[in-house]
Amino acid sequence: MKVDLVASLKEFFFDIIGFIIPGIVVLMIAKHVFNCPLELDYGTFATIILAYVIGYVVFSFSLIKAWVYDETFIGNIFCSSKSIKKKLSEGDVFKIASAEMIKRVSDADQKLESFNSYRNIAMSETPESNQLVYTFMFRAELFDQLHTIAVLTSVFGVFASILSYCVDFFADFNFYWLVLFLILVFSLRSGWKRFYTISMNIPFSLYLTKIKKTKEGE
């Protein structure tokens, strides 16, 4: 019971922080990069709630971005979840683990056709992997939200750079901010790729370890 409570609190904490951090980052960018006239006290309840709501908006844009990356050539440049799963499915760990699953699955209705179906079985067979997967997925999601913010800021930065010559509101926009966020677009994606790959691969690695111990004990 105590372990379950700690795990639940950890998941709740990750969920809250995973939305608040991107929201606060957006507020800071709006105020300090685009010079929006915002009066913010980051320690107040109202600002935290606002940041939490903005975090969900960022998440929505991340879902759109994920679809674009998976379905267009852009995913070949920045790497997509689909390309990562494809690469893992061609690796030795997945091939060995999936072969073991096919031999062990006796339910004729069980369809093992996709990467996710194999991964679901691996996770169900290794419940100890759940927390590890959740931890690395949280890090991947955080990198993904920050990457989304960097992409959106870069887009707005391009327009701000253009409009700075004719609109007073953007007159103080610093071009060097645009360069910084363009760099972040590439670097943050690399962080997401690392942690997402780990979170996808952990269940298969632990599954094979469990199978090996089972065979040694026979």
PyMOL commands that set and color helices and strands:
alter all, ss='L'
color gray80, all
select helices_A, chain A and resi 2-32+45-71+74-78+81-89+92-104+115-125+129-163+168-170+175-217
alter helices_A, ss='H'
color red, helices_A
deselect
rebuild
show_as cartoon
